[in-house]
Amino acid sequence: MPDNRLYGDLAYLWPIVSPPEEYAVEAKYLRQILEDKLRPGQHSILELGVGGGHILSHLSSQYRATAVDISPTMLALSQKLNPTVEHHLGDIRSVRLSRIFRAVLIHDAIIYMLTEQDLRAAFATARAHLGSGGVLIVAPDWFTETFGGTTVLHWIRQSGDMEVTFIEYLHDPNPNDTMLESMFFFIINQQGQTIIEQDRHVTGLFPMDTWFRLLSEAGFVTERVTFQTYDGGYGGNLLVGVLP
């Protein structure tokens, strides 16, 4: 997994530029899927790559949740936001908790799988934590078919006396591989001072058929659920796999 500043020394900016309340709509779809596949109930769920815990904050009161992340700094943010959730440090490609859950979620973290081998490993981790009838939900930002090319996203957020302007430059430097590159810029204004921080992220980009093929190889019967995309056209896709 990459060593990104946003998940290290700049992690304090994450709740500002991407606050938990902005995940409410997507969390509603997740709840609907879980209720449809598992029926209503306080089921056990595992989120792999929980990050700051923003999506989980909308689910933790209804489910018995456990969370895993590779970044100690992000894990600490999630623990603060989700104090009733059990947290573990680990890589979603290899972590094994020796427990079975009714559902596994892999939200933003799935985009950091850069190769088919990475995706296989993540799906194997999910499979190892699910029993018969278990549900896996993953949320890729893009498929090869839906990525529209070079994109610039930007927005401004306020937190107390701090104003943060976030800019993302997203492009595909090599269309022949399975990776995208994002440059993040943070313009931080506080108490009359301006600081500019920069971070680079490399994420995966795969054809839709690759996702379905690898999920099938891992034993899942999979369907695609769509909803309204976020600003800039990313997101709006959930792949829902069920173990027969």
HUZIJO-V733887 format. One record per backbone hydrogen bond with DSSP energy under -1.0 kcal/mol. NH is the residue of the N-H (numbers start at 0). CO is the residue of the C=O. Records with the same first field share a line. If there is no record, write none. Layout:
BEGIN
NH = CO / CO
END
This chain:
BEGIN
3 = 1
6 = 3
7 = 4
9 = 4
10 = 7
12 = 9
13 = 10
16 = 12
17 = 13
21 = 18
22 = 19
23 = 20
26 = 22
27 = 23
28 = 24
29 = 25
30 = 26
31 = 27
32 = 28
33 = 29
34 = 30
35 = 31
36 = 32
37 = 33
38 = 34
42 = 40
44 = 63
45 = 102
46 = 65
47 = 104
48 = 67
49 = 67
52 = 49
56 = 52
57 = 54
58 = 55
59 = 55
61 = 58
62 = 58
63 = 42
64 = 62
65 = 44
66 = 85
67 = 46
68 = 87
74 = 70
75 = 71
76 = 72
77 = 73
78 = 74
79 = 75
80 = 76
81 = 77
84 = 81
85 = 64
87 = 66
89 = 68
93 = 90
94 = 90
100 = 128
101 = 43
102 = 43
103 = 134
104 = 45
105 = 136
109 = 106
110 = 107
111 = 108
112 = 109
118 = 114
119 = 115
120 = 116
121 = 117
122 = 118
123 = 119
124 = 120
125 = 121
126 = 122
127 = 123
128 = 125
129 = 126
132 = 242
133 = 130
134 = 101
135 = 240
136 = 103
137 = 238
138 = 105
143 = 205
146 = 142
150 = 169
152 = 167
154 = 165
156 = 163
158 = 161
161 = 158
162 = 188
163 = 156
164 = 186
165 = 154
166 = 184
167 = 152
168 = 182
169 = 150
170 = 180
176 = 173
179 = 202
180 = 170
181 = 200
182 = 168
183 = 198
184 = 166
185 = 196
186 = 164
187 = 194
188 = 162
189 = 192
192 = 189
194 = 187
196 = 185
198 = 183
200 = 181
202 = 179
203 = 110
204 = 177
210 = 206
211 = 207
212 = 208
213 = 209
214 = 210
215 = 211
216 = 212
217 = 213
218 = 215
219 = 214
220 = 241
222 = 239
224 = 237
226 = 235
229 = 233
232 = 229
234 = 140
237 = 224
238 = 137
239 = 222
240 = 135
241 = 220
242 = 133
END
